[in-house]
Amino acid sequence: MDVAKTTERLHEERVGFRFKGLPPDAAELTLGELAAERRSLFDGGFTTPVLTLSAESLEHNLALMESYSEKYGLAFAPHGKTSMAPQLFARQIGRGAWGITAAVPTQVRVYRAFGVQRIFLANELVDAAALRWLAAELAADPDFRFACYVDSVRGVELMDAALATGDRSRPVDVVVELGEEGGRTGVRGAAAATEVADAVGAARHLRLVGVAGYEGEIPVKTPETVRDWLNRLVALTRDFDAAGRFADADEIILSAGGSGWFDAVAEVFQPVGAADFSKPLLKLLRSGAYITHDDGHYREITPFHDRIPQEGALQPAFRLWAQVVSKPETALAFLNAGKRDASFDLGLPEPQVVRGTDGVLRPAAGLTVTALSDQHTFVAIAPGAGLEIGEWVGLGLSHPCTAFDKWKLLPLVEADGTVTEYIRTFF
């Protein structure tokens, strides 16, 4: 299956009332028909609040991470949990992504429904029902490639037992996850990793194909501690290979990399050569938030910000448009968006631009979001700053993962305000 082709069916959905922000007078149109009209976000009947994606920034970010991965010899499986948008998966795969990373089985099911052929589940999987479904998917499609984490002997035993009752024509590929004391999941040290690898070797329905982990969850993160952890990840992969633990694998997976330390992954992984291993080596990066970036948390932690600015810069692609609906005090206004519309777990929205009732855009100087309620944004107005009822305020957001999940549909908007496509999410 071709993900780009399978997502075309999304254009046949009716606009209706299910999607926030879309023009009421387009209710009988399909999303494809509405996109073909190329309406203006501001004058085309859209209602506030509405979360939009910048077409130009999205394309810039896709191109930058494609070239960065190629430069450092990394395969790329961006984390799909960020957007849960198959149309964006298709763009990522079209930009050279090896596959898409998932976090839970329900996400894998969405990916498969839209034809994603390579899925890396960066989590443990011990749910018997999900494993039986996975076994059936593997049996039905010989081109489907899947791998997931294991980090305990008990987890391996539960997986093997569940798979014994399903279709067993293909084993489930697993990688041992390396963690860190005080961190999140993953084995604590090489000795525990060896025990888990031994359990996989004894299992009837699993195949060990690599080692992986997530440096973003080690307790103390500095360039030195992250590089040390990554070097231990590489050393564990080498040791397993030397011991013949990947004898049944077609290739060896070495994987790490979130959105905050992919520069360290590139630095440590780049000199690791395929000639050092008994099988072809897949060095897999998994950063996900890059696709939209943000105006808060990821703006500050991306390696492009301070450690490797010479490599380029990501651009924030989100903008939440909300309208001033109340100004009960000179220094206080309220917008018609809130926690149901905006991410707020890693920082409040940031006013960036105001569109006056005359249609003129101006910087949102002197405006500060101080709080969110369910459907209101509290905006403090500094002396000399202007904001009036009826005006639209464009807000930058922090943390893409908790912005996408509040919207079933997002207009893709060009710089002049023209809406060219509608991005569907599946949370």
C-alpha positions as CSV (number, residue, x, y, z in Angstrom):
1,M,0.0,0.0,0.0
2,D,1.0,3.6,-0.7
3,V,0.4,5.9,2.2
4,A,0.0,9.0,-0.1
5,K,-2.7,7.2,-2.1
6,T,-4.6,5.8,1.0
7,T,-4.8,9.3,2.5
8,E,-6.6,10.5,-0.6
9,R,-9.8,9.0,0.7
10,L,-9.8,11.6,3.6
11,H,-10.7,14.2,1.0
12,E,-14.1,12.5,0.7
13,E,-15.2,13.3,4.2
14,R,-17.9,15.8,4.6
15,V,-17.2,19.1,6.4
16,G,-20.3,19.0,8.5
17,F,-20.3,20.1,12.2
18,R,-17.6,17.6,13.4
19,F,-14.6,19.8,12.7
20,K,-13.9,23.0,14.7
21,G,-13.3,26.2,12.9
22,L,-14.5,25.3,9.4
23,P,-16.9,27.5,7.5
24,P,-20.6,26.7,8.3
25,D,-21.6,27.5,4.7
26,A,-19.3,24.6,3.6
27,A,-21.2,22.0,5.6
28,E,-22.3,20.0,2.5
29,L,-18.9,20.0,0.8
30,T,-16.2,17.3,1.0
31,L,-12.9,18.3,2.4
32,G,-11.4,17.9,-1.1
33,E,-14.1,20.2,-2.6
34,L,-13.5,22.8,0.2
35,A,-9.7,22.7,-0.4
36,A,-10.2,23.2,-4.1
37,E,-12.0,26.5,-3.4
38,R,-8.7,27.8,-1.8
39,R,-10.6,30.0,0.6
40,S,-8.9,32.7,2.7
41,L,-8.6,31.9,6.4
42,F,-9.7,35.4,7.2
43,D,-12.4,36.1,4.7
44,G,-13.5,32.6,3.8
45,G,-16.0,32.0,6.5
46,F,-13.8,30.2,9.1
47,T,-14.8,30.6,12.7
48,T,-12.6,31.0,15.7
49,P,-10.9,29.4,17.4
50,V,-9.1,27.6,14.6
51,L,-5.7,26.0,14.7
52,T,-3.7,26.2,11.5
53,L,-0.5,24.9,10.1
54,S,1.9,26.9,8.0
55,A,2.5,25.3,4.6
56,E,5.9,26.9,4.2
57,S,7.2,26.1,7.6
58,L,6.0,22.5,7.4
59,E,7.8,22.0,4.1
60,H,11.0,23.7,5.5
61,N,11.1,21.4,8.5
62,L,10.5,18.3,6.4
63,A,13.4,19.2,4.1
64,L,15.7,20.2,6.9
65,M,15.4,16.9,8.8
66,E,15.6,14.9,5.6
67,S,18.9,16.5,4.7
68,Y,20.2,16.3,8.3
69,S,19.5,12.6,8.5
70,E,21.2,12.0,5.1
71,K,24.2,14.0,6.1
72,Y,24.9,11.9,9.1
73,G,24.0,8.5,7.6
74,L,20.9,8.0,9.7
75,A,17.7,6.3,8.7
76,F,14.7,8.3,10.0
77,A,11.5,7.0,11.6
78,P,9.8,10.1,13.0
79,H,7.6,9.6,15.9
80,G,4.0,9.6,14.7
81,K,2.4,10.2,18.1
82,T,3.2,13.9,17.6
83,S,0.6,14.4,14.9
84,M,-1.3,11.2,14.4
85,A,-1.9,12.6,10.9
86,P,-1.5,10.1,8.1
87,Q,-1.3,12.9,5.5
88,L,1.8,14.1,7.4
89,F,3.2,10.6,7.6
90,A,2.9,10.5,3.8
91,R,4.9,13.7,3.5
92,Q,7.5,12.4,5.9
93,I,7.9,9.1,4.0
94,G,8.0,11.1,0.7
95,R,10.9,13.0,2.3
96,G,12.9,9.8,2.8
97,A,11.7,8.5,6.1
98,W,12.4,4.8,6.6
99,G,9.1,4.4,8.5
100,I,7.1,5.8,11.3
101,T,7.6,5.3,15.1
102,A,4.6,4.5,17.4
103,A,4.2,4.4,21.1
104,V,1.1,2.2,21.7
105,P,-0.7,-0.5,19.7
106,T,-3.7,1.7,18.8
107,Q,-1.3,4.0,17.0
108,V,0.1,1.0,15.1
109,R,-3.4,0.1,14.0
110,V,-3.9,3.7,12.6
111,Y,-0.7,3.5,10.7
112,R,-1.6,0.2,9.2
113,A,-5.0,1.4,8.2
114,F,-3.2,3.9,6.0
115,G,-0.6,1.6,4.6
116,V,2.5,2.4,6.7
117,Q,4.8,-0.5,5.9
118,R,7.6,0.0,8.4
119,I,6.7,0.7,12.1
120,F,9.0,0.9,15.1
121,L,7.1,0.6,18.3
122,A,9.3,2.5,20.9
123,N,7.6,0.8,23.8
124,E,7.1,-2.6,25.4
125,L,4.2,-4.6,24.1
126,V,2.7,-7.3,26.4
127,D,-1.0,-6.9,25.5
128,A,-2.2,-10.4,24.3
129,A,-5.0,-9.1,22.1
130,A,-2.7,-6.5,20.4
131,L,0.0,-9.2,19.9
132,R,-2.5,-11.5,18.2
133,W,-3.7,-8.7,15.9
134,L,0.0,-7.9,15.1
135,A,0.7,-11.5,14.3
136,A,-2.2,-11.6,11.8
137,E,-0.9,-8.4,10.2
138,L,2.6,-9.8,9.8
139,A,1.1,-13.0,8.3
140,A,-1.1,-11.2,5.9
141,D,1.5,-8.9,4.5
142,P,5.1,-10.2,4.0
143,D,6.3,-6.7,3.2
144,F,5.2,-5.3,6.6
145,R,8.2,-4.6,8.8
146,F,7.7,-4.2,12.6
147,A,9.9,-4.1,15.7
148,C,9.2,-3.2,19.4
149,Y,11.0,-2.9,22.7
150,V,11.6,-5.6,25.3
151,D,13.1,-4.9,28.7
152,S,12.2,-7.8,31.0
153,V,12.3,-11.6,31.0
154,R,8.6,-11.5,32.2
155,G,7.6,-9.3,29.3
156,V,9.3,-11.7,26.8
157,E,7.5,-14.6,28.4
158,L,4.1,-12.8,28.1
159,M,4.8,-12.0,24.5
160,D,5.7,-15.5,23.6
161,A,2.7,-17.0,25.3
162,A,0.3,-14.6,23.6
163,L,1.9,-15.2,20.2
164,A,1.6,-19.0,20.6
165,T,-2.2,-18.7,20.2
166,G,-2.2,-16.6,17.1
167,D,-0.8,-16.9,13.5
168,R,2.8,-17.9,13.9
169,S,4.1,-17.7,10.4
170,R,6.4,-14.9,11.2
171,P,8.2,-14.0,14.4
172,V,7.8,-10.6,16.0
173,D,11.1,-8.7,15.9
174,V,12.2,-7.1,19.1
175,V,15.0,-4.9,20.3
176,V,16.4,-4.8,23.9
177,E,15.7,-1.3,25.4
178,L,18.5,0.2,27.4
179,G,17.4,2.5,30.1
180,E,19.2,4.3,33.0
181,E,18.9,4.0,36.8
182,G,16.2,6.5,37.9
183,G,14.9,6.9,34.3
184,R,11.9,5.5,32.5
185,T,11.6,2.0,30.9
186,G,14.6,0.0,29.7
187,V,16.9,-2.5,31.3
188,R,19.3,-1.2,33.9
189,G,22.7,-2.2,32.7
190,A,24.4,-4.8,30.4
191,A,23.9,-7.7,32.8
192,A,20.1,-7.2,32.8
193,A,20.2,-6.7,29.0
194,T,21.9,-10.0,28.5
195,E,19.2,-11.8,30.6
196,V,16.5,-10.3,28.4
197,A,18.4,-11.2,25.3
198,D,18.8,-14.8,26.5
199,A,15.0,-14.9,27.1
200,V,14.3,-13.7,23.6
201,G,16.7,-16.4,22.3
202,A,14.8,-19.1,24.1
203,A,11.4,-17.8,22.9
204,R,9.7,-19.5,20.0
205,H,7.9,-16.5,18.4
206,L,10.3,-13.6,18.9
207,R,13.5,-12.6,17.0
208,L,16.2,-10.3,18.5
209,V,17.1,-7.7,15.9
210,G,18.8,-4.9,17.8
211,V,19.2,-2.5,20.7
212,A,17.5,0.8,21.3
213,G,16.5,3.4,23.9
214,Y,15.6,7.0,24.5
215,E,18.2,9.4,25.8
216,G,15.6,12.0,26.6
217,E,14.6,10.1,29.7
218,I,17.9,9.6,31.4
219,P,17.7,11.5,34.7
220,V,20.7,13.9,34.2
221,K,21.1,15.2,30.7
222,T,24.2,17.1,29.7
223,P,26.2,16.6,26.4
224,E,28.6,14.4,28.4
225,T,26.0,12.2,30.1
226,V,24.0,11.8,26.9
227,R,27.0,10.9,24.8
228,D,28.1,8.4,27.6
229,W,24.7,6.7,27.5
230,L,24.7,6.6,23.7
231,N,28.2,5.0,23.7
232,R,27.0,2.4,26.1
233,L,24.1,1.7,23.7
234,V,26.5,1.2,20.8
235,A,28.8,-1.0,23.0
236,L,25.9,-3.2,24.0
237,T,24.9,-3.6,20.3
238,R,28.5,-4.6,19.5
239,D,28.7,-7.1,22.4
240,F,25.4,-8.7,21.4
241,D,26.6,-9.1,17.8
242,A,29.9,-10.5,18.8
243,A,28.0,-13.1,20.9
244,G,26.0,-14.1,17.9
245,R,22.7,-12.9,19.3
246,F,21.6,-11.4,16.0
247,A,22.2,-14.5,14.0
248,D,18.6,-14.7,12.8
249,A,18.2,-11.0,12.0
250,D,18.2,-9.7,8.5
251,E,19.8,-6.5,9.7
252,I,20.8,-5.0,13.1
253,I,18.8,-2.0,14.5
254,L,20.6,0.6,16.5
255,S,18.1,3.3,17.5
256,A,17.8,6.4,19.7
257,G,16.9,10.0,19.3
258,G,14.2,12.3,20.4
259,S,13.8,16.0,19.5
260,G,16.2,17.4,22.1
261,W,19.4,15.4,21.6
262,F,19.5,14.2,18.0
263,D,22.8,16.0,17.5
264,A,24.4,13.7,20.1
265,V,22.9,10.7,18.4
266,A,24.3,11.8,15.0
267,E,27.7,12.5,16.6
268,V,27.9,9.1,18.3
269,F,26.3,7.0,15.6
270,Q,28.0,8.5,12.5
271,P,31.4,6.7,13.0
272,V,29.7,3.4,13.7
273,G,30.2,1.5,10.5
274,A,28.4,-1.4,9.0
275,A,31.7,-3.1,8.5
276,D,32.0,-3.5,12.3
277,F,29.0,-5.8,12.4
278,S,28.0,-9.2,11.1
279,K,24.8,-7.9,9.4
280,P,23.8,-4.7,7.7
281,L,23.3,-1.9,10.3
282,L,20.2,0.3,10.5
283,K,21.0,3.4,12.5
284,L,17.5,4.7,13.2
285,L,16.7,8.2,14.5
286,R,13.1,8.8,15.8
287,S,12.6,12.6,16.4
288,G,9.0,13.6,16.0
289,A,8.2,17.2,17.1
290,Y,10.4,18.7,14.4
291,I,7.6,18.6,11.8
292,T,5.8,21.6,13.4
293,H,8.3,22.6,15.9
294,D,6.8,25.2,18.4
295,D,7.0,28.6,20.0
296,G,8.0,27.4,23.4
297,H,9.5,24.2,24.8
298,Y,11.0,22.8,21.6
299,R,12.2,26.2,20.5
300,E,14.5,26.2,23.5
301,I,15.6,22.5,23.6
302,T,16.2,21.8,19.9
303,P,19.9,21.3,19.1
304,F,19.5,23.7,16.3
305,H,18.9,26.5,18.9
306,D,22.3,26.6,20.5
307,R,24.5,23.5,20.0
308,I,24.4,23.2,16.2
309,P,22.9,26.5,14.8
310,Q,25.2,26.1,11.8
311,E,23.1,23.1,10.6
312,G,19.9,25.2,10.2
313,A,16.8,26.2,12.1
314,L,13.4,24.7,12.4
315,Q,10.3,26.9,12.0
316,P,7.2,26.9,14.1
317,A,4.3,25.8,12.0
318,F,1.4,26.2,14.4
319,R,-0.8,29.2,14.8
320,L,-4.0,29.3,16.9
321,W,-6.3,32.1,15.8
322,A,-8.8,33.2,18.5
323,Q,-11.0,36.3,18.7
324,V,-11.3,38.9,21.4
325,V,-14.8,38.5,22.8
326,S,-14.6,40.5,26.0
327,K,-12.6,43.4,27.4
328,P,-14.1,44.0,30.9
329,E,-11.0,46.0,32.0
330,T,-8.6,48.3,30.3
331,A,-5.7,45.9,30.9
332,L,-7.5,42.6,30.5
333,A,-9.1,40.9,27.5
334,F,-10.5,37.4,26.8
335,L,-10.1,35.3,23.7
336,N,-12.6,32.6,22.7
337,A,-10.0,29.7,23.0
338,G,-8.9,27.8,26.0
339,K,-7.6,24.5,27.3
340,R,-9.9,22.6,24.9
341,D,-8.1,24.2,22.0
342,A,-4.5,25.0,23.0
343,S,-1.6,23.1,24.5
344,F,-0.7,24.3,28.0
345,D,1.3,21.6,29.7
346,L,4.7,23.0,28.7
347,G,3.9,26.7,28.6
348,L,1.0,29.0,27.9
349,P,0.3,30.3,24.4
350,E,2.3,33.3,23.1
351,P,0.5,36.2,21.4
352,Q,2.4,36.9,18.1
353,V,0.2,38.9,15.8
354,V,-3.1,40.7,15.8
355,R,-5.5,41.1,12.9
356,G,-7.5,44.2,13.3
357,T,-11.1,44.5,12.2
358,D,-9.8,46.4,9.2
359,G,-7.9,43.3,8.1
360,V,-4.4,44.8,8.8
361,L,-1.9,42.6,10.7
362,R,0.3,44.1,13.5
363,P,2.7,42.6,16.0
364,A,1.1,41.5,19.3
365,A,3.4,43.8,21.3
366,G,2.4,44.3,24.9
367,L,0.1,41.3,25.1
368,T,0.7,38.4,27.4
369,V,-1.4,35.3,28.1
370,T,-1.6,34.8,31.8
371,A,-4.0,31.9,32.2
372,L,-6.4,29.5,30.3
373,S,-9.8,28.2,31.4
374,D,-11.7,25.6,29.4
375,Q,-12.8,28.0,26.7
376,H,-11.2,31.4,27.5
377,T,-7.7,32.8,27.2
378,F,-6.8,35.6,29.7
379,V,-4.7,38.3,28.0
380,A,-2.9,41.0,30.0
381,I,-2.6,44.3,28.0
382,A,0.4,46.5,28.8
383,P,0.0,50.3,28.8
384,G,0.1,51.6,25.3
385,A,-0.8,48.3,23.7
386,G,-4.0,48.1,21.8
387,L,-6.5,45.3,21.6
388,E,-10.2,45.6,20.8
389,I,-13.3,43.3,20.8
390,G,-13.7,41.5,17.5
391,E,-10.0,41.4,16.6
392,W,-8.2,38.1,15.9
393,V,-5.1,37.2,17.8
394,G,-2.6,34.7,16.4
395,L,-1.1,32.6,19.2
396,G,2.1,30.5,19.1
397,L,1.9,27.2,21.0
398,S,4.3,25.1,23.0
399,H,4.5,21.3,22.7
400,P,3.1,19.9,19.4
401,C,2.0,16.6,20.9
402,T,-0.7,18.2,23.1
403,A,-1.7,20.7,20.5
404,F,-2.5,18.2,17.7
405,D,-4.6,16.0,19.9
406,K,-7.2,18.7,20.5
407,W,-8.0,19.0,16.8
408,K,-9.5,16.5,14.4
409,L,-8.7,18.7,11.4
410,L,-6.2,21.5,10.8
411,P,-6.2,23.9,7.8
412,L,-2.9,24.1,6.0
413,V,-2.4,27.7,5.2
414,E,-0.1,29.5,2.9
415,A,1.7,32.8,3.9
416,D,-1.0,34.9,2.2
417,G,-3.8,33.2,4.2
418,T,-5.0,30.8,1.5
419,V,-6.1,27.4,2.8
420,T,-4.8,24.7,0.5
421,E,-5.5,21.4,2.4
422,Y,-7.0,20.0,5.5
423,I,-4.9,17.7,7.8
424,R,-6.9,15.0,9.5
425,T,-5.7,13.6,12.9
426,F,-6.6,10.2,14.6
427,F,-6.2,10.3,18.3
